[in-house]
Amino acid sequence: MNRMFILAVLGAFGTGAQAGPTEDAMTKAGCMACHTKDKKLVGPSFKDIAAKYKGQDATAKLIEKVRKGGSGVFGPVPMAPNPPEKIDDANLKAAVELILKS
């Protein structure tokens, strides 16, 4: 294949190296200060969250948990509430869906 074709495909579909709008919203909301994709930091990794809720329709439950905060599910460290001023409803739903696919 020629180089221009490969560059065009990478430009159209992305290389995976850049964060998308959901990841940007999660970073701005502070999610990434305590969570990572595959390692426990302060809170559980997204991979651990996805494993815990695998096979469940947990989107609404997790959205509520993020909004209200809480502790005890993954240990004693509490998660602070995250109001709509920090992350709007659409971005929060997209973030939870992304986490559940981890």
Secondary structure as the mmCIF struct_conf table of DSSP 4:
data_model
#
loop_
_struct_conf.conf_type_id
_struct_conf.id
_struct_conf.beg_label_comp_id
_struct_conf.beg_label_asym_id
_struct_conf.beg_label_seq_id
_struct_conf.end_label_comp_id
_struct_conf.end_label_asym_id
_struct_conf.end_label_seq_id
HELX_RH_AL_P HELX_RH_AL_P1 ARG A 3 PHE A 13
BEND BEND1 GLY A 16 GLY A 16
BEND BEND2 GLN A 18 GLN A 18
HELX_RH_AL_P HELX_RH_AL_P2 PRO A 21 ALA A 29
TURN_TY1_P TURN_TY1_P1 GLY A 30 GLY A 30
HELX_RH_3T_P HELX_RH_3T_P1 CYS A 31 ALA A 33
TURN_TY1_P TURN_TY1_P2 CYS A 34 CYS A 34
STRN STRN1 HIS A 35 HIS A 35
BEND BEND3 LYS A 37 LYS A 39
STRN STRN2 LYS A 40 LYS A 40
BEND BEND4 LEU A 41 GLY A 43
HELX_RH_AL_P HELX_RH_AL_P3 PHE A 46 LYS A 52
TURN_TY1_P TURN_TY1_P3 TYR A 53 GLY A 55
BEND BEND5 GLN A 56 GLN A 56
HELX_RH_AL_P HELX_RH_AL_P4 THR A 59 LYS A 68
STRN STRN3 GLY A 70 GLY A 70
BEND BEND6 GLY A 72 PHE A 74
BEND BEND7 PRO A 76 PRO A 76
HELX_LH_PP_P HELX_LH_PP_P1 VAL A 77 PRO A 78
STRN STRN4 MET A 79 MET A 79
HELX_LH_PP_P HELX_LH_PP_P2 ALA A 80 PRO A 81
TURN_TY1_P TURN_TY1_P4 PRO A 84 LYS A 86
BEND BEND8 ILE A 87 ILE A 87
HELX_RH_AL_P HELX_RH_AL_P5 ASP A 89 LEU A 100
TURN_TY1_P TURN_TY1_P5 LYS A 101 LYS A 101
#
